[in-house]
């Protein structure tokens, strides 16, 4: 028995001594949390695990997973709903995010109300707006708001930033968006988009639409672009996505308004005829964007590239909902409610849908529908519902190894890390 164990250990050690084989094994550990643990074995393993070329391969093979969603209804606080089931390797991360608080202040004044609004959620970072009002003589008085940048998995990185406001907005910020863009190095850039409709101040310019775009640099907002166009038939819920240097804004129900940050100019893209509720999704290709729209209970996915929209997929939701009702007795008569798109993942990989008091997760690639969230049966029916996916942070943060000669050795391995890799071998 001892000879067999020694032979097995020698064989594993020989495999791990081969740099090419070691890299292939590390690629298949499956989770960034396990990769960080493996990188702590020795400097040689850390060198392989933290190399940029290796990380690009690892992310392609093991894309960052959704840990859960920040859900929010009108005038309610954000609530983190875990995406279940989750593998044991990510259980600790899910619990940390679930226990994170955005720190809504409580000054003891019963007439003052603070509300946290989740604006953007990308790569483990959550952007919020803290809105403060006071009830005064049956009228809601605007007190101000601040922008918060949160990293639930790294709470020490949280910070509050004053928003950029024009002189017109001393009574409130009007419509604004906080967008983020993932850069090539994995870091995030933040943008504050202030949307003005001068009809509030000048009745002669009722259709004018001005967008001021600010970029966060060293803790302060710097003006990046400003442009004005004309908008008719405004939407009540303006949504937007940032792709490369263009902001695609769903400002109306008939067209997409595109703001080019390089030239500070607007252009438009006509929506397909008959598309009702719709939303945009970022694409990996910097020159394209996805449009997801519904008509009755059919979902269509279009790709805008080269100046035109082309249909790439159509999904019948009626059949999916019928199958879901058969497998889940709680989902009853869901088809009698209107269908709303709450959120769309990057590359249109998933769609969050709301029908009645049920919120569903649709995997567009696997064509599977599952219940994500259910409002209480005796609670009010909420149509003003938002949901933002929270993804595992990428790239992972690797430990700094102490100067310990024993950690340069290839073998013997710390049994904790060996157990993580033995199944891969």
Beta strands, then each sheet from edge to edge (+ up, - down):
strand 1: 66-73
strand 2: 79-82
strand 3: 112-122
strand 4: 125-136
strand 5: 139-150
strand 6: 159-162
strand 7: 175-182
strand 8: 188-196
strand 9: 208-217
strand 10: 220-230
strand 11: 234-243
strand 12: 246-252
strand 13: 255-260
strand 14: 265-270
strand 15: 278-282
strand 16: 288-295
strand 17: 298-305
strand 18: 308-316
strand 19: 339-344
strand 20: 350-355
strand 21: 358-363
strand 22: 368-374
strand 23: 385-391
sheet 1: 2+ 1- 23+
sheet 2: 3+ 4- 5+ 6-
sheet 3: 7+ 8- 9+ 10-
sheet 4: 11+ 12- 13+ 14-
sheet 5: 15+ 16- 17+ 18-
sheet 6: 19+ 20- 21+ 22-
end
